[in-house]
């Protein structure tokens, strides 16, 4: 699902940023700064150097943002589809109720109305027939 994939990408990209591999380089006082001070000179091609490069080029920040956006989009899509299903179920139920009511009042000469629901907010509208 989009929301879980987005969470995974955001999490994987956010962890190095939290550790201190930021877009402006190693963040002072961070875990990354502590590790760098303990290893001294960072060897080219090492894991630390790769993390430092990815952080400085903004890959982690971009990935965390894209993952968060994907997760948010996934959650909204799930919410919307559940809301539409609920509205659809309610419409079927109200149609059955309305049909029963119409049959009861069929002998009366009152104007009939058709109840409609706004797909966005659920507001009820009546269409007089």
N, C-alpha and C positions, 0 to 999 in steps of 0.2 A: 504494500500500500504506500501511497505517496507520503502520507504523514509519517510513517515509521522510517522510511528511507531518508526523508528530510531530517528527522531527529538524529539518525545515525550519522549522516554527513556533517550536520552542525556539531554534534558531539565530538566526532573525530577531529574536526578542524579547531574546535574551541579548546581542547585539552592542551595542545602545544602553546596556544596563546595565553592560557591561564598559567602555564608553566613559565612563561616569560619570553617566548619567541614572538616578538611583536613586529609590526611594520617598520618601526624606527630602529630595529635591532634588539639586542638583549635588554630586557627591562631590569633596571637596577633593583637589587634586593629580592629578586625572584629566584625560583628554583634553578632556572637556566643560568642566572648569574653566579649562583653558588657552585653549580657544576663546572662552569667555565673557569672560575677561579681555582677550582681544585685540579683541573686537568692542565692548566697553563696554556700553552700554545695549542690551538685547535688545528688538527691535521686536515688538510684538504681532502675532500671525499669521505670524511667520517660522517657518522650519523648526526653528530652534533652540528657539523658544518652544513649538512643537508637541511636540517631543521631550521638552522639560522637563516639559510638562503630562502627557504620557503616562507618563513615568517617575514623577512625583509621585503620580499617581492609581493606580499599581500595575498598569497595563495590561501593561507589559513583564514584571513579575514573574509575573503571572497567566498570561500567554501562555507564558512559558518553562516554568512548572510544568505547565501543561496539555499543552504539546507534549512535554515529557519523559515525562509519564504515558502519552500516546498512543503514543510510540515504544516505551516499555517494554512496554505491552500488546501492541503489534504483534509485538515480538520473542518474547514469551511465547507468543502464538498461533501463530506460525510454528514455534517449537520444539515445541509440543504437537502440532501437526498432523503434523510430521515423525516425532515419537516414536510417535504412533498408527499412522502408515503403516508404520513399521518393525516395530512390534509385530504389526500385522495380517499383514505379509509373513512374519514369524517364525512366527505361528500357523498360517498355511497350510502352511508348510514342515514344522512339527512335526506337523500333522495327517496329511500325506502319510507322514512317517516312522512315525507311530504306526499308521496303517492297514497299512503294510507289516509292521510288527512284530506287529500283531494277527493278520494273515493267517498269519505264520510260526508263531505260538503258538496258533492256533485249535484244534489237536488237544489241547492241554493243558487241564486243568480248573482252571487258576488263575483267581482273580477278575480281571476286567479293570478298569482304572482310566482315568478321563478326566482329562487334564491341563488345568487352567485357569490363565489368567494374570490377575493383578490389573491392571486398566486404569490404575491410578495409579502403582504402584511396580514392576510387573512380577514380583512374587512368584509362585511356582508353587504351585498347590493341586491335590490329587488327589481326585477323586470316585470312590470305589469303586462298581462296579456289581454 
